[in-house]
Amino acid sequence: MSTVGRPHGNAKYHLENCRCLPCRVAASAYDNNRRRAIAYGRWQPFVDAEPVRQHVRALGEFGIGWMRLARLAGVSTGGVSKLLYGDPQRGLAPTRRVRPETALKLLAVEPVLDNLSDRTVIDGTGTRRRLQALVYAGWTQSELARRMHADRGNFAKTIVSNLVEVATHKTAVALYDQLWRIDPVEAGIPAHRAEAARQIAVARGWAPIGAWDDDHIDDPQAHPDWTGWCGTARGRAIHYRIKIPVCQPCRSAAAHTAAA
């Protein structure tokens, strides 16, 4: 899957986990604007439409079009259209003020996964880790591709991709939740093919299911806990004992202990 040319800013910060300075500044400005606009809506009879308009446009960068936004917020599409474009046929400029309840409904819609369109491109970390962990467990890539209704060639790209579409991520999460406790051999995968899948995962350094905590598997900054003690001085020795290459957190912890 090819990457997208998304510019640095709020959307790239959230969807691709880019933490460069322009992305951090844009995300902070967006959050501040949204909080301020919500605060205005608590007491004014009418509120300035501009912060709300900026929020609507920002959601558009996440793939949430204004018509979809209107449905999610439970407001009229005509109202959102006038907020953005005015009424060109009548020569009216975009709305300058909106009712607080309308502003709050629109501002309440956030670019969370369930609100994004299926074609929106997001960071692929969680998708990649889940599929790789299933291969480590013995699920063959061809079987995973079949269960995801994906072309085998596309699946080979997805399992190592930095970016994926929302629909692909949701499918991978559902598949992982379904299969992570099931023995692939008992489910019909030939034992020799399951072992071959495991060897591929080991050779490529893919982490097993047990190395990931549900709270961290989607975090690009998180590392797998291979030993139960990764990131501590004890972890490196366990790596050697179970014959798994030493991970970076264990190498760092060992170097820190040696320098102390």
C-alpha contacts under 8 A as a table, 3 or more apart, distances in Angstrom:
res1	aa1	res2	aa2	distance
1	M	154	N	7.26
1	M	157	K	6.23
1	M	158	T	6.93
1	M	161	S	7.07
1	M	163	L	7.65
1	M	164	V	7.42
3	T	163	L	6.50
4	V	121	V	7.65
6	R	12	K	6.56
7	P	12	K	6.85
8	H	11	A	7.63
8	H	12	K	5.61
8	H	13	Y	7.45
8	H	18	C	7.94
8	H	22	P	6.43
8	H	23	C	5.51
9	G	12	K	5.45
9	G	13	Y	6.18
9	G	22	P	6.10
9	G	23	C	4.22
9	G	24	R	7.49
9	G	25	V	7.80
9	G	26	A	5.19
9	G	27	A	6.82
10	N	13	Y	5.09
10	N	14	H	6.49
10	N	23	C	5.66
10	N	24	R	7.42
10	N	26	A	4.99
10	N	27	A	4.44
10	N	30	Y	7.07
10	N	58	A	7.72
11	A	14	H	5.35
11	A	15	L	5.77
11	A	16	E	7.79
11	A	27	A	7.88
11	A	58	A	7.57
11	A	61	E	6.02
11	A	62	F	5.84
12	K	15	L	5.24
12	K	16	E	5.13
12	K	17	N	6.59
12	K	18	C	5.94
12	K	23	C	6.74
13	Y	16	E	5.93
13	Y	17	N	4.88
13	Y	18	C	4.68
13	Y	19	R	6.16
13	Y	23	C	5.26
13	Y	24	R	6.73
13	Y	27	A	6.69
14	H	17	N	5.33
14	H	18	C	7.38
15	L	62	F	7.64
15	L	121	V	7.12
15	L	122	I	4.49
15	L	123	D	5.63
16	E	122	I	5.49
16	E	123	D	4.39
16	E	163	L	7.29
17	N	123	D	6.56
17	N	220	P	7.60
18	C	23	C	6.62
19	R	23	C	6.04
19	R	24	R	5.93
20	C	23	C	5.44
20	C	24	R	6.24
21	L	24	R	5.11
21	L	25	V	6.08
22	P	25	V	5.19
22	P	26	A	6.09
23	C	26	A	5.15
23	C	27	A	6.10
24	R	27	A	5.19
24	R	28	S	6.11
25	V	28	S	5.15
25	V	29	A	6.13
26	A	29	A	5.13
26	A	30	Y	6.11
27	A	30	Y	5.09
27	A	31	D	6.20
28	S	31	D	5.18
28	S	32	N	6.13
29	A	32	N	5.14
29	A	33	N	6.04
30	Y	33	N	5.14
30	Y	34	R	6.17
30	Y	55	H	7.67
31	D	34	R	5.17
31	D	35	R	6.20
32	N	35	R	5.26
32	N	36	R	6.10
33	N	36	R	5.18
33	N	37	A	6.11
33	N	51	P	6.41
34	R	37	A	5.12
34	R	38	I	6.18
34	R	51	P	7.06
34	R	52	V	7.76
34	R	55	H	6.93
34	R	107	L	6.81
35	R	38	I	5.17
35	R	39	A	6.22
36	R	39	A	5.10
36	R	40	Y	6.34
37	A	40	Y	5.13
37	A	41	G	6.45
37	A	51	P	6.01
37	A	52	V	6.92
37	A	103	A	7.95
37	A	107	L	7.87
38	I	41	G	5.19
38	I	42	R	6.85
38	I	103	A	7.58
38	I	104	L	6.14
38	I	107	L	6.92
39	A	42	R	5.50
39	A	43	W	7.77
40	Y	43	W	6.19
40	Y	44	Q	6.22
40	Y	47	V	6.53
40	Y	100	P	7.84
41	G	44	Q	5.89
41	G	45	P	7.94
41	G	46	F	7.68
41	G	47	V	6.30
41	G	99	R	7.97
41	G	100	P	4.50
41	G	101	E	7.18
41	G	103	A	6.77
41	G	104	L	6.48
42	R	100	P	7.01
43	W	100	P	7.97
44	Q	47	V	6.06
44	Q	100	P	6.99
45	P	99	R	6.69
45	P	100	P	6.60
46	F	97	R	6.04
46	F	98	V	5.62
46	F	99	R	4.86
46	F	100	P	5.86
47	V	97	R	5.44
47	V	98	V	5.56
47	V	99	R	6.30
47	V	100	P	6.07
47	V	103	A	7.71
48	D	51	P	6.85
48	D	52	V	7.70
48	D	96	R	6.30
48	D	97	R	4.84
48	D	98	V	6.64
49	A	52	V	5.26
49	A	53	R	5.97
49	A	83	L	7.26
49	A	95	T	6.56
49	A	96	R	5.16
49	A	97	R	4.62
49	A	98	V	5.57
49	A	103	A	7.79
50	E	53	R	4.90
50	E	54	Q	6.13
50	E	96	R	6.99
50	E	97	R	7.97
51	P	54	Q	5.04
51	P	55	H	6.25
52	V	55	H	5.02
52	V	56	V	6.29
52	V	103	A	6.20
52	V	106	L	7.25
52	V	107	L	6.67
53	R	56	V	5.08
53	R	57	R	6.24
53	R	83	L	6.45
53	R	84	L	6.42
54	Q	57	R	5.09
54	Q	58	A	6.01
55	H	58	A	4.97
55	H	59	L	6.20
55	H	107	L	6.78
56	V	59	L	5.21
56	V	60	G	6.44
56	V	66	W	6.80
56	V	69	L	7.79
56	V	106	L	7.43
57	R	60	G	4.97
57	R	61	E	6.79
58	A	61	E	5.28
58	A	62	F	7.03
59	L	62	F	5.11
59	L	63	G	6.70
59	L	64	I	5.34
59	L	65	G	7.21
59	L	110	E	7.47
59	L	111	P	6.42
60	G	63	G	5.07
60	G	64	I	4.77
60	G	65	G	5.05
60	G	66	W	6.92
61	E	64	I	7.16
62	F	111	P	6.52
62	F	116	L	6.81
62	F	120	T	6.89
63	G	116	L	6.15
63	G	117	S	5.97
63	G	119	R	7.88
63	G	120	T	5.65
64	I	68	R	6.17
64	I	69	L	6.15
64	I	111	P	7.69
64	I	115	N	7.23
64	I	116	L	5.89
64	I	117	S	6.42
65	G	68	R	5.28
65	G	69	L	6.04
66	W	69	L	4.82
66	W	70	A	6.11
66	W	77	T	7.67
66	W	80	V	6.77
66	W	81	S	7.51
67	M	70	A	5.12
67	M	71	R	6.55
67	M	77	T	5.86
67	M	80	V	7.75
68	R	71	R	5.21
68	R	72	L	6.25
69	L	72	L	4.99
69	L	73	A	5.98
69	L	106	L	7.43
69	L	109	V	7.44
70	A	73	A	5.15
70	A	74	G	5.84
70	A	75	V	5.14
70	A	76	S	6.05
70	A	77	T	5.45
70	A	80	V	6.69
70	A	106	L	7.53
71	R	74	G	5.12
71	R	75	V	6.58
71	R	76	S	7.70
71	R	77	T	7.68
72	L	109	V	7.07
72	L	115	N	7.74
73	A	105	K	5.26
73	A	106	L	5.49
73	A	108	A	7.44
73	A	109	V	6.39
74	G	105	K	7.27
75	V	79	G	7.26
75	V	80	V	7.75
75	V	102	T	6.98
75	V	105	K	7.52
75	V	106	L	7.92
76	S	79	G	5.31
76	S	80	V	6.71
77	T	80	V	5.20
77	T	81	S	6.03
78	G	81	S	5.02
78	G	82	K	6.18
79	G	82	K	5.23
79	G	83	L	6.18
80	V	83	L	4.88
80	V	84	L	6.34
81	S	84	L	5.26
81	S	85	Y	5.74
81	S	86	G	6.71
82	K	85	Y	5.14
82	K	86	G	3.94
82	K	87	D	6.04
82	K	94	P	5.51
82	K	95	T	5.89
83	L	86	G	6.06
83	L	94	P	5.18
83	L	95	T	4.73
83	L	96	R	7.69
84	L	94	P	5.67
84	L	95	T	7.38
85	Y	88	P	7.44
85	Y	93	A	6.90
85	Y	94	P	5.00
86	G	91	G	7.99
86	G	92	L	5.38
86	G	93	A	4.53
86	G	94	P	3.58
86	G	95	T	6.03
87	D	90	R	5.54
87	D	91	G	6.02
87	D	92	L	4.80
87	D	93	A	6.49
87	D	94	P	7.21
88	P	91	G	4.73
88	P	92	L	5.85
88	P	93	A	7.33
89	Q	92	L	7.67
95	T	98	V	7.20
98	V	102	T	6.65
98	V	103	A	6.44
99	R	102	T	5.36
99	R	103	A	6.28
100	P	103	A	4.99
100	P	104	L	6.04
101	E	104	L	5.16
101	E	105	K	6.20
102	T	105	K	5.20
102	T	106	L	6.31
103	A	106	L	5.29
103	A	107	L	5.97
104	L	107	L	4.99
104	L	108	A	5.83
105	K	108	A	5.18
105	K	109	V	6.99
106	L	109	V	5.66
107	L	110	E	7.29
109	V	115	N	7.88
110	E	115	N	7.33
111	P	115	N	6.03
111	P	116	L	6.29
112	V	115	N	5.54
112	V	116	L	6.58
113	L	116	L	5.36
113	L	166	V	7.32
116	L	120	T	6.45
116	L	166	V	7.23
117	S	120	T	5.47
117	S	166	V	6.98
118	D	165	E	6.47
118	D	166	V	4.85
118	D	167	A	4.56
119	R	165	E	5.33
119	R	166	V	6.05
119	R	167	A	6.65
120	T	165	E	5.40
120	T	166	V	5.65
121	V	163	L	6.34
121	V	164	V	5.42
121	V	165	E	4.32
121	V	166	V	6.20
122	I	163	L	5.58
122	I	164	V	5.58
122	I	165	E	5.97
122	I	166	V	6.47
123	D	126	G	7.81
123	D	162	N	6.10
123	D	163	L	4.75
123	D	164	V	6.35
124	G	127	T	5.30
124	G	128	R	5.92
124	G	161	S	6.11
124	G	162	N	4.76
124	G	163	L	4.39
124	G	164	V	5.11
124	G	169	H	7.44
125	T	128	R	5.25
125	T	129	R	6.18
125	T	162	N	6.45
125	T	163	L	7.76
125	T	217	I	7.76
125	T	218	D	5.78
125	T	219	D	7.15
125	T	220	P	6.02
126	G	129	R	5.23
126	G	130	R	6.13
126	G	169	H	7.68
126	G	217	I	5.61
126	G	218	D	4.07
126	G	219	D	7.26
127	T	130	R	5.38
127	T	131	L	6.32
127	T	158	T	7.99
127	T	159	I	7.33
127	T	164	V	7.78
127	T	168	T	7.83
127	T	169	H	5.38
127	T	172	A	5.89
127	T	173	V	6.94
127	T	218	D	7.81
128	R	131	L	5.47
128	R	132	Q	6.08
128	R	158	T	6.96
128	R	159	I	4.90
128	R	160	V	5.82
128	R	161	S	6.75
128	R	162	N	7.88
129	R	132	Q	5.16
129	R	133	A	5.99
129	R	159	I	7.89
129	R	206	W	7.71
129	R	207	A	7.41
129	R	217	I	6.95
130	R	133	A	5.18
130	R	134	L	6.36
130	R	172	A	7.06
130	R	173	V	7.19
130	R	176	Y	6.14
130	R	209	I	7.59
130	R	217	I	7.82
131	L	134	L	5.15
131	L	135	V	6.42
131	L	144	L	7.94
131	L	159	I	6.12
131	L	172	A	6.90
131	L	176	Y	7.19
132	Q	135	V	5.10
132	Q	136	Y	6.29
132	Q	159	I	6.56
132	Q	201	A	6.88
132	Q	206	W	5.83
132	Q	207	A	6.97
132	Q	208	P	7.55
133	A	136	Y	4.94
133	A	137	A	6.32
133	A	201	A	7.93
133	A	206	W	6.66
133	A	207	A	5.69
133	A	208	P	4.48
133	A	209	I	4.96
134	L	137	A	4.95
134	L	138	G	6.59
134	L	139	W	5.61
134	L	176	Y	7.16
134	L	179	L	7.61
134	L	180	W	6.66
134	L	208	P	7.32
134	L	209	I	6.92
135	V	138	G	5.10
135	V	139	W	4.67
135	V	140	T	5.84
135	V	141	Q	6.66
135	V	197	A	5.69
135	V	198	R	6.13
135	V	201	A	6.24
136	Y	139	W	7.19
136	Y	197	A	6.54
136	Y	198	R	4.52
136	Y	199	Q	7.64
136	Y	200	I	7.76
136	Y	201	A	5.06
136	Y	202	V	7.03
136	Y	206	W	6.98
136	Y	207	A	7.07
136	Y	208	P	5.45
136	Y	209	I	7.67
137	A	180	W	7.93
137	A	183	D	7.75
137	A	184	P	7.53
137	A	194	A	7.80
137	A	197	A	7.93
137	A	198	R	6.31
137	A	208	P	6.70
137	A	209	I	7.28
138	G	183	D	7.89
138	G	184	P	6.03
138	G	185	V	7.81
138	G	193	R	7.66
138	G	194	A	4.14
138	G	195	E	6.06
138	G	196	A	7.64
138	G	197	A	5.27
138	G	198	R	5.19
139	W	143	E	6.75
139	W	144	L	6.79
139	W	184	P	5.73
139	W	189	I	7.34
139	W	194	A	5.96
139	W	197	A	6.48
140	T	143	E	5.26
140	T	144	L	6.31
140	T	189	I	7.83
140	T	193	R	6.96
140	T	194	A	6.35
140	T	197	A	5.44
141	Q	144	L	5.03
141	Q	145	A	5.99
141	Q	152	R	7.83
141	Q	155	F	7.68
141	Q	156	A	7.70
141	Q	197	A	7.59
142	S	145	A	5.06
142	S	146	R	6.14
142	S	152	R	6.28
143	E	146	R	5.00
143	E	147	R	6.23
144	L	147	R	5.11
144	L	148	M	6.16
145	A	148	M	5.05
145	A	149	H	6.03
145	A	150	A	4.99
145	A	151	D	6.53
145	A	152	R	5.83
145	A	155	F	5.85
146	R	149	H	4.98
146	R	150	A	6.13
146	R	151	D	7.73
146	R	152	R	7.87
147	R	150	A	7.66
147	R	175	L	7.70
148	M	171	T	6.53
148	M	172	A	7.32
148	M	175	L	7.49
150	A	154	N	6.69
150	A	155	F	6.16
151	D	154	N	5.24
151	D	155	F	6.11
152	R	155	F	5.04
152	R	156	A	6.29
153	G	156	A	5.21
153	G	157	K	6.75
154	N	157	K	5.20
154	N	158	T	6.21
155	F	158	T	4.86
155	F	159	I	6.17
156	A	159	I	5.62
156	A	160	V	7.17
157	K	160	V	5.68
157	K	161	S	5.79
158	T	161	S	4.90
158	T	164	V	6.96
161	S	164	V	6.78
164	V	168	T	6.41
164	V	169	H	6.66
165	E	168	T	5.32
165	E	169	H	6.42
166	V	169	H	5.08
166	V	170	K	6.19
167	A	170	K	5.21
167	A	171	T	6.19
168	T	171	T	5.13
168	T	172	A	6.14
169	H	172	A	5.10
169	H	173	V	6.16
170	K	173	V	5.14
170	K	174	A	6.21
171	T	174	A	5.19
171	T	175	L	6.14
172	A	175	L	5.06
172	A	176	Y	6.05
173	V	176	Y	5.12
173	V	177	D	6.15
174	A	177	D	5.17
174	A	178	Q	6.21
175	L	178	Q	5.02
175	L	179	L	6.10
176	Y	179	L	5.25
176	Y	180	W	5.53
177	D	180	W	6.01
178	Q	181	R	7.60
178	Q	182	I	7.92
179	L	182	I	5.18
180	W	209	I	7.06
182	I	186	E	7.69
182	I	187	A	7.27
183	D	186	E	5.35
183	D	187	A	6.33
184	P	187	A	4.84
184	P	188	G	6.40
184	P	189	I	5.44
184	P	194	A	7.01
185	V	188	G	5.19
185	V	189	I	4.60
185	V	190	P	5.91
185	V	191	A	5.70
185	V	194	A	6.84
186	E	189	I	7.17
189	I	193	R	6.77
189	I	194	A	6.29
190	P	193	R	5.34
190	P	194	A	6.25
191	A	194	A	5.08
191	A	195	E	6.19
192	H	195	E	5.14
192	H	196	A	6.15
193	R	196	A	4.92
193	R	197	A	6.18
194	A	197	A	5.10
194	A	198	R	6.37
195	E	198	R	5.04
195	E	199	Q	6.25
196	A	199	Q	5.10
196	A	200	I	6.31
197	A	200	I	5.16
197	A	201	A	6.38
198	R	201	A	5.09
198	R	202	V	6.18
199	Q	202	V	5.03
199	Q	203	A	6.00
200	I	203	A	5.15
200	I	204	R	6.21
201	A	204	R	5.22
201	A	205	G	6.12
201	A	206	W	5.06
201	A	207	A	7.61
202	V	205	G	5.13
202	V	206	W	6.07
202	V	207	A	7.90
203	A	206	W	7.81
207	A	211	A	6.21
207	A	212	W	7.86
207	A	224	P	6.52
207	A	226	W	7.30
208	P	211	A	5.50
208	P	212	W	7.45
208	P	226	W	7.81
209	I	212	W	5.85
210	G	213	D	7.65
210	G	225	D	7.91
210	G	226	W	7.58
211	A	224	P	4.93
211	A	225	D	4.56
211	A	226	W	4.99
211	A	227	T	7.64
211	A	228	G	7.88
212	W	216	H	6.83
212	W	217	I	5.68
212	W	224	P	5.50
212	W	225	D	6.51
213	D	216	H	5.38
213	D	217	I	5.98
214	D	217	I	5.55
214	D	218	D	7.98
215	D	218	D	7.45
216	H	219	D	5.14
216	H	222	A	6.03
217	I	220	P	7.95
217	I	222	A	7.19
219	D	222	A	5.39
223	H	249	P	7.56
224	P	230	C	7.97
225	D	228	G	5.71
225	D	229	W	6.96
225	D	230	C	5.22
226	W	229	W	7.72
226	W	230	C	6.42
226	W	239	H	7.72
226	W	247	C	7.96
227	T	230	C	5.75
227	T	235	G	6.24
227	T	238	I	6.29
227	T	239	H	6.65
228	G	235	G	7.52
229	W	232	T	5.82
229	W	234	R	6.31
229	W	235	G	4.67
230	C	234	R	7.67
230	C	235	G	4.69
230	C	236	R	7.41
230	C	247	C	7.59
230	C	249	P	6.27
230	C	250	C	5.42
231	G	235	G	6.48
231	G	249	P	4.38
231	G	250	C	4.59
231	G	251	R	7.87
231	G	252	S	7.32
231	G	253	A	5.66
232	T	235	G	5.37
232	T	236	R	7.73
232	T	249	P	7.55
232	T	250	C	5.95
232	T	253	A	5.29
232	T	254	A	7.30
233	A	236	R	6.34
233	A	237	A	7.92
233	A	250	C	6.61
233	A	253	A	5.29
233	A	254	A	5.06
233	A	257	T	6.70
234	R	237	A	5.79
234	R	238	I	6.79
235	G	238	I	5.23
235	G	239	H	6.32
235	G	250	C	5.66
236	R	239	H	5.04
236	R	240	Y	6.54
236	R	246	V	5.99
236	R	247	C	7.95
236	R	250	C	5.35
236	R	251	R	6.88
236	R	254	A	7.08
237	A	240	Y	5.22
237	A	241	R	6.28
238	I	241	R	4.90
238	I	242	I	6.15
239	H	242	I	5.45
239	H	243	K	5.83
239	H	244	I	5.09
239	H	245	P	6.30
239	H	246	V	5.58
240	Y	243	K	4.91
240	Y	244	I	6.34
240	Y	245	P	7.28
240	Y	246	V	7.36
241	R	244	I	7.91
246	V	250	C	6.37
246	V	251	R	6.55
247	C	250	C	5.46
247	C	251	R	6.30
248	Q	251	R	4.99
248	Q	252	S	6.08
249	P	252	S	5.10
249	P	253	A	6.12
250	C	253	A	5.00
250	C	254	A	6.07
251	R	254	A	5.18
251	R	255	A	6.17
252	S	255	A	5.12
252	S	256	H	6.12
253	A	256	H	5.07
253	A	257	T	6.19
254	A	257	T	5.09
254	A	258	A	6.18
255	A	258	A	5.10
255	A	259	A	6.16
256	H	259	A	5.16
256	H	260	A	6.22
257	T	260	A	5.21
